């Protein structure tokens, strides 16, 4: 299990053992489950029985014992009553929004979000008559002005991808509650660092593919919420997770369960190395953005909402101004210095680099990229923890000088 703060509301979460007393949970790969009495089956379909109501399982698209263990651990980590695991982070985002919004409804969203999320909000959901207004999430006046009578959700990332803007979760929560809206927060960049539910978030989403898994070898997601909403996601008649079917494989759930205990240590080391590199780059005069630097516009805000001891995250950016310089920097770092890999995704134990405007944010139109402050030469670096830190910093410094960024 993850390392929890002693004052964590879910500190007393039960440790799950294997069915024969194994120190790790068993993998339940069965797609369907038997009942001992035929009368039980209709009661499961009527919602009278289930995993938490008599220990009854029906079908693994509905609930699975191994996946349920992971869900309980993740709910404990995020300080929510419940969680629902999905096959990907995008499945978690889509199901959360589709469960909350219907035809004619409206979403107020941060303009600094993952490209796939932007495409979902800006292109796909309008086909279902669900519209979105994108705003600078750090401008509370703009957020408030965007709310309409038909608004249902305020959507944001804790740390914006890739510009690293910090959302004021407490202020957004007050605004959401005052207008009867749900605050939905993607916390993928900052597990353990920040607990959005403690700052008023109603729904917390993760792409488990990233830091929580940490090995870049599986795709998964989770929606953390109260029990009532979690039950709605899995409702046999209207549950978006149940009916759309983004089912997490129990083998993936098992792998994630095994990696959760090291998450706290991993996040501390990602943060420690990212801070060291960001400070060195700042001294060199490089256009670096890292929320742990006192020069970051929301540094004090982030400090106020961070859980002590986990640092400021493992992501930093370098603005090379042009795509050509960004690509030259990444090519030198990967092919000459063996500093890391040119690849999308993040949270891997090795460093991953990408030019966001032409990769993970490419779904966002160029004019919107410019408006949100995304330079075409912005390189997002997910700092890994392999290799000697001093050697890694020297490699980075060599590349910066070679490309002429300092």
C-alpha positions in Angstrom: 0.0 0.0 0.0 1.1 3.6 -0.5 2.7 5.6 2.3 -0.1 7.7 3.9 0.2 10.7 6.2 -0.8 9.7 9.7 -3.7 12.1 9.6 -5.1 10.6 6.4 -8.8 10.1 6.7 -8.5 6.6 5.1 -5.4 5.5 7.1 -7.3 2.6 8.4 -8.0 1.1 5.0 -7.9 -2.7 5.2 -4.9 -4.6 3.8 -6.0 -7.2 1.3 -4.5 -10.7 1.3 -4.6 -13.5 -1.2 -7.4 -16.0 -1.1 -5.0 -18.6 0.5 -3.4 -16.1 2.8 -0.8 -14.8 0.3 0.8 -11.5 1.3 -0.3 -10.2 -2.1 -3.9 -10.2 -3.4 -4.9 -13.0 -5.8 -5.5 -12.3 -9.5 -9.1 -13.1 -10.3 -9.2 -13.6 -14.0 -12.7 -15.0 -14.3 -14.9 -13.1 -16.6 -18.1 -14.3 -14.9 -19.0 -15.5 -11.4 -21.3 -18.2 -10.1 -24.1 -17.9 -7.6 -25.0 -20.7 -5.2 -28.7 -19.9 -5.3 -30.6 -19.0 -8.5 -32.6 -16.4 -6.5 -29.4 -14.4 -5.9 -28.9 -13.5 -9.6 -32.0 -11.3 -10.0 -31.1 -9.5 -6.7 -27.7 -8.6 -8.2 -29.3 -7.2 -11.3 -31.7 -5.2 -9.1 -28.8 -3.7 -7.2 -29.8 -5.5 -3.9 -26.6 -7.5 -3.9 -23.0 -6.7 -4.9 -19.4 -6.8 -3.8 -20.2 -4.6 -0.8 -23.6 -6.2 -0.3 -23.0 -9.8 0.5 -19.8 -10.2 -1.5 -21.6 -11.1 -4.7 -19.8 -10.7 -8.0 -21.6 -10.9 -11.4 -19.3 -10.2 -14.4 -15.9 -8.6 -14.6 -17.1 -5.7 -16.7 -19.2 -4.8 -13.7 -17.0 -5.6 -10.7 -13.9 -7.8 -10.3 -12.3 -8.8 -7.0 -8.7 -7.8 -7.9 -9.7 -4.6 -9.5 -11.9 -3.7 -6.5 -8.8 -4.0 -4.2 -6.9 -1.5 -6.3 -10.0 0.8 -6.3 -10.1 0.7 -2.5 -6.3 1.5 -2.3 -6.6 4.4 -4.7 -9.7 5.8 -2.9 -7.6 5.7 0.3 -4.8 7.5 -1.4 -7.0 10.2 -2.7 -9.1 10.5 0.5 -12.4 9.7 -1.2 -15.1 7.2 -0.3 -14.7 5.1 -3.4 -13.1 4.7 -6.8 -13.8 3.1 -10.1 -10.9 1.8 -12.2 -10.9 2.0 -16.0 -8.9 0.8 -18.9 -7.2 4.2 -19.5 -7.0 7.8 -18.2 -9.1 9.0 -21.2 -11.8 6.4 -20.4 -11.9 7.8 -16.8 -12.2 11.4 -18.0 -14.8 10.6 -20.7 -17.0 8.5 -18.4 -16.8 11.0 -15.5 -18.0 13.8 -17.8 -20.6 11.7 -19.6 -22.0 10.5 -16.3 -22.4 14.1 -15.2 -23.4 15.9 -18.4 -26.1 15.3 -20.9 -27.4 16.9 -24.0 -27.6 20.7 -23.6 -25.2 20.8 -20.6 -22.1 22.9 -20.4 -18.6 22.6 -18.9 -16.2 25.3 -17.8 -12.7 23.9 -18.4 -9.1 25.0 -18.0 -7.5 26.0 -21.3 -4.3 24.2 -20.3 -5.2 20.5 -20.4 -3.9 17.4 -22.1 -4.5 17.4 -25.9 -6.7 14.4 -25.8 -8.9 16.0 -23.2 -9.1 19.2 -25.2 -10.2 17.2 -28.2 -12.8 15.4 -26.2 -14.2 18.7 -24.7 -13.8 20.8 -27.8 -14.7 18.4 -30.7 -16.3 15.1 -29.6 -18.7 16.2 -26.8 -20.2 19.0 -28.9 -21.5 16.3 -31.2 -23.6 15.2 -28.2 -24.7 18.8 -27.6 -22.4 19.1 -24.6 -20.4 22.3 -24.9 -17.3 23.7 -23.2 -15.9 27.1 -22.5 -12.1 27.1 -22.1 -10.7 29.7 -19.7 -7.5 30.6 -18.0 -8.0 28.5 -14.8 -5.8 30.9 -12.8 -8.2 33.8 -13.5 -11.1 33.3 -11.1 -13.0 36.2 -12.7 -12.8 34.5 -16.1 -13.9 31.2 -14.6 -16.9 32.8 -12.9 -17.9 34.7 -16.0 -17.9 31.5 -18.0 -20.5 29.8 -15.8 -24.0 29.5 -17.4 -27.3 28.3 -16.1 -26.7 25.0 -18.0 -23.2 24.5 -16.6 -22.6 21.3 -14.7 -18.8 20.9 -14.2 -15.7 22.9 -13.6 -12.9 20.8 -15.1 -9.2 21.3 -14.4 -5.8 19.6 -14.1 -4.0 20.2 -10.8 -0.8 21.1 -12.7 -1.7 22.0 -16.3 -0.3 19.9 -19.1 2.2 21.1 -20.3 2.5 24.7 -19.1 2.4 23.7 -15.4 -0.1 26.3 -14.4 -1.4 25.6 -10.9 -5.1 25.5 -10.2 -6.4 27.1 -7.0 -8.5 24.2 -6.0 -9.9 25.8 -2.8 -11.1 28.8 -4.8 -12.5 26.7 -7.6 -14.3 24.5 -5.0 -15.9 27.5 -3.4 -17.1 28.7 -6.8 -18.3 25.3 -7.8 -20.3 24.8 -4.6 -21.7 28.3 -4.9 -23.2 27.5 -8.3 -24.1 23.8 -7.7 -21.4 22.5 -10.0 -19.0 19.5 -9.7 -15.3 20.2 -9.5 -13.6 17.5 -11.5 -9.8 17.4 -11.1 -7.2 15.5 -13.1 -4.4 14.8 -10.6 -2.2 12.7 -12.9 0.9 15.0 -12.5 0.8 15.1 -8.8 -0.1 11.9 -7.0 0.8 11.9 -3.3 1.9 15.5 -3.7 -1.6 16.9 -3.7 -4.9 15.5 -2.5 -7.5 17.4 -4.4 -10.4 16.0 -2.4 -9.0 17.7 0.7 -9.3 21.0 -1.1 -12.9 20.5 -2.3 -12.7 18.5 -5.5 -15.8 16.3 -6.0 -14.2 13.9 -8.5 -10.5 13.1 -8.9 -9.1 11.4 -12.0 -5.8 9.8 -12.8 -4.1 8.3 -15.8 -2.6 5.4 -13.8 -0.3 4.8 -16.8 1.9 7.6 -15.6 3.5 8.2 -12.1 1.3 5.8 -10.2 2.3 2.8 -12.4 5.8 4.2 -13.0 7.0 1.5 -15.5 5.4 2.7 -18.8 4.2 -0.9 -19.4 0.4 -0.7 -19.1 -2.5 1.7 -19.7 -5.1 2.4 -17.0 -7.2 5.0 -15.3 -9.3 5.7 -12.2 -12.2 7.9 -11.1 -12.2 8.7 -7.3 -15.4 10.0 -5.9 -18.0 9.5 -3.2 -19.9 6.2 -3.0 -23.1 7.5 -4.5 -21.3 8.6 -7.7 -19.2 5.5 -7.9 -22.3 3.4 -7.8 -23.8 5.5 -10.6 -20.8 4.8 -12.8 -21.4 1.1 -12.3 -25.2 1.1 -12.5 -26.4 -1.7 -14.8 -28.9 0.5 -16.6 -27.3 3.9 -16.9 -23.7 3.6 -15.6 -21.3 5.0 -18.1 -18.4 2.8 -17.0 -20.6 -0.3 -17.0 -22.3 0.4 -20.3 -19.4 1.8 -22.3 -17.2 -1.0 -21.0 -13.7 0.5 -20.4 -12.9 -2.5 -18.2 -9.5 -2.7 -16.4 -7.9 -6.1 -16.8 -7.3 -7.8 -13.4 -3.6 -8.5 -14.3 -3.1 -4.7 -14.8 -4.8 -4.1 -11.5 -2.4 -6.6 -9.8 0.6 -4.9 -11.3 -0.6 -1.6 -10.1 -1.2 -2.9 -6.6 2.4 -4.2 -6.4 3.8 -0.8 -7.4 1.7 1.4 -5.1 4.0 0.9 -2.1 6.9 2.5 -3.8 4.9 5.5 -5.1 5.8 7.9 -2.2 9.5 7.2 -2.5 9.4 7.5 -6.3 7.6 10.8 -6.2 10.1 12.2 -3.7 13.0 11.3 -6.0 11.3 12.6 -9.2 10.7 15.9 -7.3 14.3 16.1 -5.9 15.9 15.6 -9.2 13.5 17.9 -11.1 14.2 20.7 -8.5 18.0 20.3 -8.8 17.8 20.5 -12.6 15.4 23.4 -12.6 17.6 25.4 -10.3 20.7 24.7 -12.4 18.8 25.7 -15.6 17.6 28.9 -14.0 21.1 29.9 -13.0 22.2 29.3 -16.6 19.6 31.7 -17.8 17.5 29.1 -19.5 13.7 29.7 -20.0 12.7 26.9 -17.5 9.4 26.5 -15.8 9.1 24.4 -12.7 6.5 25.0 -9.9 9.1 24.4 -7.2 11.0 27.6 -8.3 10.1 30.7 -6.4 9.9 32.5 -9.7 6.9 30.3 -10.8 3.8 32.5 -10.7 1.8 30.1 -8.6 4.7 28.8 -6.4 3.2 30.1 -3.1 -0.2 28.7 -4.1 1.2 25.3 -4.8 3.2 25.3 -1.6 0.0 25.9 0.3 -1.8 22.9 -1.1 1.0 20.4 -1.3 1.3 17.5 1.1 4.6 18.1 3.0 7.6 16.0 2.0 6.8 15.2 -1.6 8.3 18.2 -3.3 6.9 19.9 -6.4 6.7 17.1 -8.9 8.8 15.5 -11.6 7.9 17.7 -14.6 9.7 20.7 -15.9 9.6 22.6 -19.2 12.2 24.4 -21.3 11.1 26.9 -23.9 13.4 26.6 -26.9 11.1 29.1 -28.8 11.1 27.1 -32.0 10.2 23.6 -32.9 13.5 23.2 -34.7 15.5 24.1 -31.6 13.3 21.9 -29.4 13.9 18.9 -31.7 17.7 19.6 -31.8 17.8 19.7 -28.0 15.9 16.4 -27.6 18.0 14.7 -30.3 21.2 15.7 -28.6 20.0 14.7 -25.2 18.9 11.3 -26.4 21.4 10.4 -29.1 24.6 12.0 -27.8 24.2 12.3 -24.1 21.9 9.3 -23.3 20.1 11.6 -21.0 16.6 10.2 -21.7 14.2 9.2 -24.4 12.1 11.2 -26.9 8.7 9.8 -26.1 5.3 10.8 -25.0 3.9 10.0 -21.6 5.5 10.7 -18.3 6.2 9.3 -14.8 8.6 6.6 -16.1 11.7 5.8 -14.1 13.8 7.0 -17.1 13.5 10.6 -18.3 11.0 11.2 -21.2 11.0 14.3 -23.4 8.5 15.6 -26.0 7.8 18.8 -27.8 4.3 19.3 -26.6 2.9 21.6 -29.3 3.6 19.0 -32.0 2.9 15.9 -29.9 0.7 15.6 -26.8 -0.9 19.0 -27.4 -1.2 18.8 -31.2 -4.9 18.3 -31.0 -5.2 21.9 -29.7 -5.4 24.4 -32.6 -2.3 26.6 -33.0 -4.2 29.8 -32.1 -5.4 28.2 -28.8 -1.9 26.9 -28.1 -0.7 30.5 -28.4 -3.5 31.8 -26.2 -2.8 29.3 -23.4 0.9 30.2 -23.5 2.2 27.1 -25.2 5.3 27.9 -27.3 5.9 25.8 -30.4 9.4 25.1 -28.9 8.3 24.0 -25.4 10.0 20.8 -24.4 8.3 18.9 -21.6 10.7 16.8 -19.5 9.5 14.1 -17.2 12.5 13.7 -15.0 13.4 10.1 -14.2 15.5 8.8 -11.4 18.0 6.5 -13.1 21.7 7.3 -13.3 23.9 9.6 -11.2 22.2 13.0 -10.7 25.4 15.0 -11.1 26.1 13.2 -14.4 22.5 13.8 -15.6 22.8 17.5 -14.8 26.1 17.7 -16.7 24.5 16.0 -19.7 21.6 18.5 -19.6 24.1 21.4 -19.3 26.1 20.1 -22.3 23.1 19.9 -24.5 21.8 23.4 -23.5 25.2 24.9 -24.4 25.4 22.9 -27.6 22.0 24.1 -28.9 22.7 27.7 -27.8 20.0 28.1 -25.2 22.4 29.6 -22.6 
